[in-house]
Every structure is written in structure tokens, then in C-alpha cells.
């Protein structure tokens, strides 16, 4: 493989690049919809660091959900894992464990950014929430969302925020701004269908998301008071690593330490694209996606074509090889790695 690269060929499994001095490194944590059965199972079997972290998180969640999260994630029932409460819990457990594994390899983030439930992972690893309190937040969030009435829908539209917003109503709103021409709308099913039909009719790509509820829309409002009561009982610390907010799309200045912030985070749009641009403005040049698949990596590349963007795991690929490739992909771009570890 190395001989092939030396002769100018591109070879699968061999990662190359210019070891230039990097700016900051951002870790990005994937949100709901990316979950898949068996995510993390291979790493769990070979890495004591990953397994210990995964078990610790699951231990905190199991008592609050009354179910073994590990058995759901590593089991055979995709429908069960797809339920909101277990999808969010499983992703939280996986992504915290991935962070601990990468941290053990000596790779440290300059900033962290999560997408929706991924922002809770970011807040926890940054020190805003203890593991216990983060698990309380995740369990309550997923449980209350799942208990909401069905009848909502979410659709990804290949259009800009400026194009879409004027056509929205009180029954369908903006749920996420993922890119310059990539938004998600959310709300009542019939109203969302009308928006989708319009954009599809003018030749734009439209894709309905496989979720059971209309997240980040007015359909979340019936859960907010009960959710607020739960979050008001948590303790918040100061961030040791800067966190980029989903609500503002800017580096947070302390607002993550309030219950009201997490209530608003459920209801308001995820401003992921703004967050990526804010990171670029802070000098970030490398992004590591921690999640089950390369979901956010493509959005980051589209926003910042010159950035180094590395997904940790990829669906259908071996997880141990993915770890090696991810760390190597950062190292050859100048990111410090503890190779002995």
C-alpha cells in the first residue's frame, strides 16, 4: 500500500496528507436518526476504555429507563432502537464512549458541537453536566418526546433558510439549518406535506425523515413544562472546552448552564450550519465526527471545502479499522496523537 501511494496511486486503507500545522480541532456529535443496531459492538469487544465508558453510561441510563440500553443497542430489534427514548439514549452512550476512546488516544478538542441530542454529549464532555445529570436530561427528553401525540413529520429540503422561511406557517416551522442549501422543516404532517410538495414541484430534492415525531417544532410544546421541571433540578458547571450552541450557532458564553436553555433547545431550530461557520471563524481547520456514521461530515465539507473532516465510524465498515483510519486521518494533517496510547 505504501509503495502504491509513493507512486502516486490512491489506495484503500492507506491515509496520506501534508502534515501541516493545524488550527483548532472540533469534535462534532451526531443526532437522532443516525442510530443503527450494533453500533459500537466491535469496539466494545476489543477496547477496555470504550467498554468501561459505555457500561458506565448505560448503567446510569438503565435505572432511569427500566431497560438495558446495551441490550437494545446490541440487540436485533431495529424498531425498538428507533423509538425516540432508546435512540437518544443509545446515541448518548455510544458518543460519550467514543469521546473517551479518542481522548485516550491523546486527541483533544479545541471546541465541541453537537446536533440536537448530540449537544447533550458535547455539554457533558465539556464539563457543563455531570454524567448523572446528563443521563437525567437524556432520559427525560427522550421519554417526554416519545409520549407526545403522533401526527407530525419532518422533511429535509435542498433549499436555503432564506428561501424556505417565507413559505412556512404556524403549523410547520424550521427545525434545522444544516447547510447553505440544506434545511429541515417540521410540524403537522399535512402542512409539512404541502411544503414538501411545493419544493419537489420546483425541482428541489426533498426527503422525508424516518422519525416518529416532529422535533424542534410547535408539536414539542406540550412536553416543555414537565421537561423544565426536570432540568431545573440539575446542577450545571462551567465548560472546560468551549461549546458551540445549537440555539444561537455561536460559541456559548454560559447560557448552557440554565434550565431554560435546554427547554429552548428542544423547541428552536438546530443552527448547525451557523455553528460550523462560527468554528471556522475561531480558527478550526479539522473536524472529527463522533457518531454511528458519517452524517455530519458531508455537511461540514460542503460548508468548509478546505477543512479536514474525519468521521470516526462508518456503517458497514469495521470499527477497529475505522478507529485507525480516523486517528491517522487527523495525524497526517498535523493533529497531535499519543501513539503509545
PyMOL commands that set and color helices and strands:
alter all, ss='L'
color gray80, all
select helices_A, chain A and resi 2-6+41-46+48-65+69-74+78-82+84-104+118-126+131-146+161-165+189-201+218-231+255-257+259-267+272-281+297-303+319-331
alter helices_A, ss='H'
color red, helices_A
select strands_A, chain A and resi 24-29+111-114+152-157+172-179+182-188+206-208+242-244+284-290+308-311
alter strands_A, ss='S'
color yellow, strands_A
deselect
rebuild
show_as cartoon
